[in-house]
Amino acid sequence: MTAKKVLVIDDSIMIRKMVKSILSGKYDVIEASDGKSGLDAARRAFPDLILLDFVMPKYNGYQTLQAIRRVEGLQKVPVIMISGLKEQVTEHVPEPFTEFDFLEKPFEADVLVARIQNFLTPEPAQPVSAATARSAPAAAREIQRAEEQPSLQTIVNRLTATETLLVQGIENLIQREVVARFNELNTRIDHQDNEIKTLNQRMGKISEQIDHQNKGLMVILRELKSLQGK
């Protein structure tokens, strides 16, 4: 059976590779680094689900989503918007979110998988045969032994989850720092604009005063010339 396709649109290569690692073996993962290439990839692949970062250059996640929804055949594809800055999402789309599901960074691997599985329900389990039913007690004992001693896969999963949170945490800190610096820069620019505006107003008043004084001097000069003529 062909694996279902998940399109990951994120400008961070680390996040894309991390998500691909988490979903490996479960879904066919397609990557895109920005909104434009993500839209092109969606048109080509028609994915079963789209994992969409919100904060991206050129086109943010919501602009990309609007473009995707205009494509025939993609109007109903499930979209999970991901971001470490939820307040930026709510500036464009007020809660509750109805056009997409939302997952806040950093997220754990099992949370991401569970959220995707909510949309992409796996095939129903096959009926249990008589032979399988007879072997159930033995299988139960194997499960019990496995639960008593963590398997290598369990350890790997825990390490992957820790790495996931670490990568997303670092990305989130960088993203917040960049946003803070931009806000600080905008504040400085606004302050400078206000100072320039005030300076221009003062220059205007000085120009008016000089013009008024020049007119007074011209009157005085005319009077002097008139007296000299007499």
C-alpha positions in Angstrom: 0.0 0.0 0.0 1.3 3.4 -1.0 2.3 5.6 2.0 0.3 8.8 2.5 2.2 12.0 1.6 3.0 14.7 4.1 4.3 18.0 2.7 6.6 20.0 5.2 6.9 23.7 4.3 9.5 25.3 6.6 12.4 27.7 5.9 14.5 25.8 8.5 16.4 22.9 7.1 16.9 21.5 10.6 13.1 21.4 11.3 12.5 19.8 7.9 15.1 17.1 8.4 13.9 16.5 12.0 10.2 16.1 10.9 11.3 13.8 8.1 13.2 11.7 10.6 10.2 11.5 13.0 7.8 10.5 10.2 10.3 8.1 8.5 8.7 4.7 7.8 5.2 6.1 8.5 4.6 8.6 5.7 6.2 9.8 2.5 7.6 13.2 3.4 8.1 15.9 0.9 10.1 19.1 1.7 9.8 22.7 0.7 11.9 25.6 2.0 9.4 28.5 1.5 5.8 29.4 0.6 6.4 29.6 -3.2 8.2 26.3 -3.5 5.7 24.8 -1.1 2.8 25.8 -3.3 4.6 24.3 -6.3 5.2 21.1 -4.4 1.6 20.9 -3.3 0.4 21.3 -7.0 2.7 18.5 -8.1 2.3 16.0 -5.3 -1.3 16.7 -4.0 -0.3 15.7 -0.4 -2.6 14.1 2.1 -1.5 16.6 4.8 0.5 19.8 4.9 2.7 20.8 7.8 3.2 24.5 7.4 5.5 26.9 9.3 4.0 30.4 9.9 7.0 32.6 10.1 8.8 32.5 6.7 10.4 35.1 4.4 8.4 36.5 1.5 5.1 34.7 2.2 4.1 33.7 5.7 2.2 30.6 6.5 -1.2 32.1 6.2 -0.5 33.7 2.8 0.8 30.3 1.6 -2.3 28.6 2.9 -4.6 31.0 1.1 -2.7 30.3 -2.2 -2.9 26.5 -1.6 -6.7 26.8 -1.0 -7.2 28.4 -4.4 -5.7 25.3 -6.2 -8.3 22.8 -7.4 -8.1 19.6 -5.4 -6.3 21.2 -2.4 -9.2 23.0 -0.8 -9.8 20.4 1.8 -6.3 19.0 2.4 -5.6 19.1 6.2 -3.1 21.7 7.3 -1.3 21.9 10.6 0.2 25.3 11.1 3.4 25.3 13.3 5.0 28.3 15.0 6.9 29.2 18.2 5.2 32.6 18.1 1.5 32.0 18.4 0.8 35.7 18.9 2.0 36.4 15.3 -0.5 33.8 14.1 -3.4 35.4 16.0 -2.5 38.8 14.6 -3.5 37.5 11.2 -6.1 34.9 12.2 -8.1 35.2 15.4 -8.8 32.2 17.5 -10.4 29.7 17.4 -8.6 28.5 14.3 -11.0 26.9 11.8 -9.0 26.9 8.6 -6.2 24.9 10.0 -5.0 23.0 13.1 -2.3 24.6 15.1 0.8 23.1 16.8 3.1 25.3 18.9 6.9 24.8 18.8 8.6 23.2 20.5 6.6 20.0 20.2 7.5 16.4 21.0 7.8 13.8 18.3 4.9 11.7 19.6 2.7 14.7 19.8 3.4 15.5 16.1 2.7 11.9 15.1 -0.5 11.8 17.1 -1.7 15.1 15.6 -1.1 13.8 12.1 -2.7 10.5 12.8 -5.9 12.4 13.8 -6.2 13.4 10.2 -4.6 10.4 8.5 -6.3 7.5 10.2 -4.4 4.2 9.5 -6.1 1.3 7.9 -8.3 -0.8 10.2 -6.6 -3.8 11.8 -7.0 -7.2 10.1 -9.3 -9.8 11.8 -7.5 -12.0 14.3 -7.1 -15.6 13.1 -7.5 -18.6 15.3 -3.8 -19.3 15.3 -3.1 -15.7 16.3 -5.6 -16.0 19.1 -3.9 -19.2 20.4 -0.5 -17.4 20.4 -1.9 -14.4 22.3 -0.7 -15.5 25.8 2.8 -15.9 24.5 2.7 -12.5 22.8 1.4 -11.0 26.0 4.3 -12.4 27.9 6.7 -11.0 25.3 5.1 -7.6 25.7 5.3 -7.8 29.5 9.0 -8.5 29.3 9.5 -5.7 26.8 7.8 -3.3 29.2 9.9 -4.4 32.1 13.1 -3.6 30.3 13.3 -0.6 27.9 14.1 -1.7 24.3 16.8 -0.1 22.1 14.0 1.5 20.0 12.5 3.0 23.2 15.8 4.6 24.0 16.3 5.8 20.4 12.8 7.3 20.5 13.5 9.1 23.8 16.8 10.5 22.3 15.0 11.6 19.2 12.3 13.4 21.3 15.1 15.2 23.3 16.9 16.2 20.1 13.6 17.4 18.6 12.9 19.7 21.6 16.4 20.9 21.6 16.4 21.8 17.9 13.1 23.5 18.1 14.0 25.3 21.3 17.1 26.8 19.7 15.2 27.8 16.6 12.5 29.4 18.7 15.0 31.4 20.7 16.7 32.6 17.5 13.3 33.5 16.0 12.2 35.4 19.1 15.6 37.3 19.2 15.2 38.3 15.6 11.7 39.5 16.2 12.8 41.5 19.3 15.6 43.1 17.3 13.3 44.1 14.5 10.9 45.6 17.0 13.7 47.5 18.7 14.9 48.8 15.2 11.3 49.8 14.3 11.0 51.7 17.6 14.3 53.6 16.9 13.2 54.4 13.4 9.8 55.7 14.7 11.7 57.8 17.3 14.0 59.2 14.7 11.1 60.0 12.4 9.4 61.9 15.2 12.7 63.9 15.9 13.0 64.7 12.1 9.3 65.8 12.1 9.9 68.1 15.1 13.1 69.4 13.5 11.2 70.2 10.2 8.5 72.0 12.2 11.1 74.1 13.9 12.9 74.9 10.6 9.5 75.9 9.2 8.9 78.3 12.0 12.5 79.8 11.7 11.9 80.2 7.9 8.7 82.0 8.6 10.4 84.3 11.1 13.2 85.1 8.6 10.7 85.8 5.9 8.8 88.1 8.2 12.1 89.9 9.1 13.1 90.2 5.5 9.8 91.8 4.7 10.3 94.3 7.6 13.8 95.1 6.3 12.4 95.7 2.8 9.9 98.2 4.2 12.7 100.0 6.1 14.9 100.1 3.0 12.0 101.6 1.0 11.5 104.2 3.7 15.2 105.1 3.7 15.2 105.5 -0.1 12.1 107.6 0.1 13.8 109.9 2.6 17.0 110.1 0.5 14.9 111.1 -2.5 13.4 114.0 -0.6 
